[in-house]
Amino acid sequence: MSRSTRLTALRVGNAPPGRYGDGDGLYLLVRTAERGFWIFRYTAAGRMREMGLGRARGPNAVGLAKVRERAGELHRMVKAGLDPLAERDAAAVAEQAEAEVAAQRAITFREVAEDYIANQAAGWGNPKHRAQWGTTLATYAYPHLGNTPIAAVTTKHVMAVLAPIWQAKPETAVRVRGRIEAVLTAATVRGLRTGENPARWRGHLAELLPARNKVAPVQHHAALPWPELPAFYLRLQAADGLGARALEFAILTAARSGEALGAIWAEIDLDAALWTIPASRMKAARAHRVPLSKPAVALLRKLATIKEGEYVFAGQRAGKPLSNMAPTMTMRRLKRGDMTPHGFRSTFRDWAAETTAYPSEVVEMALAHAVGDKVEAAYRRGDLFEKRCGLMEDWAAYCTRPSAGTVPPTQTASAQHTAEA
């Protein structure tokens, strides 16, 4: 196309409807007096194609000089064997992918942690455990790395969380570290970060922080020595209040305080002398059958005469169980605030080991502890319930013996039978 026939700015603005060429594949397409567009026409793979280059008239119109420059670039691309439309589409896809990667990299540790908790909560049967996850991260982790992009979390960030509490609050610090590690692992699985987990212990943080058992000895729940239990239980029976009854029940069943306080009447079969705790309320997330001794059944029958609602130990608020502080307050009133309600499980275990011949697995099963390794557990599918019946009767007999109980009891016939079984 000769230079004399090329478009001019005046013609671009005044040309009637039609198509007008300018050279190098550039065309002016006029629809109406107000509507005009720039088109680049070219052939690729034997097929005619058109690519829009913007408005030629009206608001945001592209000037003639600028559109000629762009058409020249596209013309050179075609001569080089490239398809401008295909190249544009590929660039758009790459740009979108880059934007998505940037958006993912901007996702913060807090956002991933909150998603993780929401997704995992259904598997955490213990409501207290679910609440602790969010609370510990909000208290210790979020102030240091909550707004940090998850992809950018480093060992330095993790150490900023752990260093101030590692020695002051070692047990809490260990839990926080494990929870940070879990969140970062989830982020890696989701493709939000790459590389090693900066919160892992072995071969990493273990080189920067002292081991948990080197910082402070593990503090076990203070337990009443087993020879002192009958005298204490006698005083407990004389104490008033539902908290005292709840502590009695927990001692007789060797249950955790939370399991005893959360007991509902629907879980208890007094005729069968059986308490079935559902998996949702158990620490190990497995249902647990508890054989109820004669004193335990007698206690429950008394409570049944005054029951209000579904909870065996109903709290002051309707539809809620007794506060978990009730057994603790009972201990204090009995001048044994140096001990914890949970410690009676250790008292039970020590009594069984020192004074009976029950196999350790029977005692551990009574405490709802895992017994043996995975292979052994696969072969032992039962819960040793029949053997535990004798154990719990002997335990209740010892708890309720009238003397001060400073001399080990003689093993009963049921215990001997169980030991020989």
Secondary structure, DSSP 8 states (H G I E B T S, - for coil): --GGGS--HHHHHH--SEEEEEETTEEEEE-SSS-EEEEEEEEETTEEEEEEEEESSSTT---HHHHHHHHHHHHHHHHTT--HHHHHHHHHHHHHHHHHHHHHHT-BHHHHHHHHHHHHGGG---HHHHHHHHHHIIIIIHHHHTTSBGGG--HHHHHHHHTTTTTTSHHHHHHHHHHHHHHHHHHHHTTS--S--TT-TTTTGGGTS--HHHHS---------GGGHHHHHHHHHHS-SHHHHHHHHHHHHT--HHHHHT-BGGGEETTTTEEEE-GGGSTTSS-EEEE--HHHHHHHHHHHTT--SSBTTB-SSTT-B--TTHHHHHHHHTT-TTS-GGGHHHHHHHHHHHH----HHHHHHHTT---S-HHHHHH--S--HHHHHHHHHHHHHHHT-SS---S-----HHHHHHHH-
